Amino acid sequence: AASTVLQLAVERHVHQPPDDTHVETHGYYITFNNAANFERARTLTMAQETDQYSFCIETDHLDEGGLMHGDVLIWYQVAAPRLRAAAAQLGRPGVESCAEAADLCHRADAKLLRMICG
């Protein structure tokens, strides 16, 4: 069984059906279009990461009344990879909502989860 987010991402990719209609482009990882963007993102602090967004993932996207609720692009490129990675790092892979990981938010090592889910 996978024990890291990277292992989960590799397993998810390896076990995808060869049929393109079933391939999920994002899972437990965040994609980058070049090495410079990856390096910049890799060195961001939590404060710098949150400053990049002009919206709150929880209230603007995940909450049903949010202005961007249901936006597929925001889900696949921003919210889902961060939510899944945050929960997986806490031992809960496969999470699809903040409600599924709510009991983990109190943990000291749950900063990313709290950033996403409030």
FENSULRA-V139722 format. One record per residue. N is the residue number from 1. RES is the residue in one letter. BURIAL is # if it has 16 or more other ideal C-beta (glycine too) atoms within 10 Angstrom, else .. D_CENTER is the distance of its C-alpha to the mean C-alpha in Angstrom with 1 decimal. Layout:
n=(N N)
res=(RES RES)
burial=(BURIAL BURIAL)
d_center=(D_CENTER D_CENTER)
//
This chain:
n=(1 2 3 4 5 6 7 8 9 10 11 12 13 14 15 16 17 18 19 20 21 22 23 24 25 26 27 28 29 30 31 32 33 34 35 36 37 38 39 40 41 42 43 44 45 46 47 48 49 50 51 52 53 54 55 56 57 58 59 60 61 62 63 64 65 66 67 68 69 70 71 72 73 74 75 76 77 78 79 80 81 82 83 84 85 86 87 88 89 90 91 92 93 94 95 96 97 98 99 100 101 102 103 104 105 106 107 108 109 110 111 112 113 114 115 116 117 118)
res=(A A S T V L Q L A V E R H V H Q P P D D T H V E T H G Y Y I T F N N A A N F E R A R T L T M A Q E T D Q Y S F C I E T D H L D E G G L M H G D V L I W Y Q V A A P R L R A A A A Q L G R P G V E S C A E A A D L C H R A D A K L L R M I C G)
burial=(. . . . # . . # # . . # . . . . . . . . . . . . . # # # # . . . . . . . . . . . . . . . . . . . . . . . . . . # # # . # # # . . . # . # . . # . . # # . . # # # # # # # # # # # # # . . # . # . . # . . # . . # # . . . . # . # # # # # # .)
d_center=(20.2 17.1 16.7 14.0 10.5 12.6 15.0 12.7 11.6 15.3 16.5 14.4 15.8 19.2 19.7 18.9 22.2 24.1 24.3 22.2 21.8 19.5 17.2 13.6 12.7 8.9 7.6 6.2 6.9 7.3 10.9 13.8 17.2 19.3 19.8 20.6 17.3 15.6 18.1 17.7 14.0 14.6 17.2 15.7 16.2 14.1 16.7 16.5 12.8 13.4 16.6 15.1 14.1 17.0 15.3 13.5 10.3 12.0 15.5 15.4 12.9 12.2 15.8 18.4 20.6 18.1 19.3 16.3 15.8 15.4 14.7 13.4 12.7 10.5 8.6 8.3 8.1 6.3 5.0 4.0 2.3 1.7 3.6 4.7 5.2 6.6 8.6 9.6 10.9 12.9 14.3 12.7 11.1 10.8 9.6 9.5 10.4 10.9 14.4 13.7 12.5 15.0 17.4 15.3 15.0 18.5 17.9 18.6 15.8 13.1 12.9 9.2 9.0 12.1 10.9 8.3 10.8 14.0)
//
